Amino acid sequence: MNVLLLGGTAEARELARLLHADGIAVVTSLAGTVTNPHLPEGTTRVGGFGGADGLTDYLRGHHVDAVIDATHPFAERISASAADACGRTGVPLLRLTRPSWAVHSDAASWHWADSIDQAREIAGGLGNRVFLAIGRQSLGEFTDWGDRFVLARVIDPPDIAIPASWTVLRARGPFRIDDELDLLRRYGIDVLVTKDAGGPTDAKLAAASELEVPVVMLRRPAPPDRVRLVTYVADVMVWVKGLRVGVAGQRRRSR
Ligand SMILES: NC(=O)c1ccc[n+]([C@@H]2O[C@H](COP(=O)([O-])OP(=O)(O)OC[C@H]3O[C@@H](n4cnc5c(N)ncnc54)[C@H](OP(=O)(O)O)[C@@H]3O)[C@@H](O)[C@H]2O)c1
């Protein structure tokens, strides 16, 4: 059974490990946007497919039996491509998306934003020393904030001009609460802008809560229609094992 795993997350790496250990042929696909990514176990391919058409060709050309979309909840385009390509080819697709922070105990105290524009507007009214923890790709939406202090945390350096009033901090999580507290204090942060990446715990949110720093939380995009969703790695394993039985039976019958 050939599984294509769309990755770029810790959950995808965990899945690759489990599938590999179970003897299932899995290829993890990475976008190639991060230098020195954490590589999963097993085979990896890197780079875009060329939209839904390219992914459709890949699924057919590589006899893929199942696709697991374990990309980040904000990776909208690849998820849409996967839904489209799997719809066209009939290859089963499962979307793994971490539990949202909408159920976090502090969620009601956050300022929820439906778009980057709205997040910007809300944050602009809350403080002048902003911690942007939204990834590299959305920084451009804030660069006219040359009149305030911005701490932008990114994995790779931004490829856009950054205002002189900003500090860019290159770091890769997970982070410890003590370090996050130290960071917020050291830079005198008075508003945190982040996105609903979800997951078990998040140190920056805990630190913001402790220091009573307001949080602007960017809401997740809606997943593609008609795609089966699960929130835990264990659910994916159950799905794959069920499919494996079907694929093995099909292969026996076609012999
Ligand atoms: N967005 C985030 O906040 C975030 C955070 C952490 C990790 N990531 C990871 O970083 C990657 C890129 O995120 P993004 O927000 O730029 O996604 P995106 O907007 O959905 O993807 C942009 C393009 O990158 C290619 N791509 C994305 N993920 C891919 C994958 N796993 N394998 C092959 N091609 C992929 C696709 O190119 P083609 O159209 O040419 O196929 C896609 O159209 C994702 O794999 C995601 O899991 C994203």
The ligand as an ORCA input file, in Angstrom:
! r2SCAN-3c Opt
* xyz 0 1
  N       1.075     28.087      7.161
  C       1.662     27.886      8.332
  O       1.448     28.643      9.288
  C       2.602     26.739      8.546
  C       3.186     26.535      9.799
  C       4.028     25.430     10.013
  C       4.282     24.557      8.973
  N       3.707     24.787      7.748
  C       4.004     23.822      6.679
  O       4.673     24.514      5.664
  C       4.236     24.090      4.374
  C       3.827     25.299      3.542
  O       2.801     25.986      4.217
  P       1.957     27.092      3.458
  O       1.104     27.762      4.457
  O       2.866     27.883      2.548
  O       1.027     26.146      2.562
  P       0.088     26.498      1.335
  O      -0.129     27.960      1.228
  O      -1.093     25.614      1.444
  O       0.957     25.957      0.133
  C       1.534     26.766     -0.856
  C       2.088     25.839     -1.907
  O       3.215     25.119     -1.398
  C       3.169     23.780     -1.852
  N       3.036     22.911     -0.676
  C       2.571     23.198      0.557
  N       2.697     22.180      1.378
  C       3.245     21.174      0.662
  C       3.629     19.862      0.964
  N       3.490     19.355      2.216
  N       4.185     19.118     -0.034
  C       4.345     19.626     -1.271
  N       4.008     20.874     -1.613
  C       3.465     21.647     -0.659
  C       2.001     23.666     -2.788
  O       2.528     23.953     -4.072
  P       1.866     23.389     -5.424
  O       0.592     24.124     -5.580
  O       2.891     23.676     -6.452
  O       1.648     21.909     -5.216
  C       1.087     24.765     -2.311
  O       0.191     25.242     -3.294
  C       3.077     23.129      4.592
  O       3.530     21.836      4.237
  C       2.728     23.244      6.061
  O       2.406     21.993      6.644
  C       2.884     25.850      7.510
*
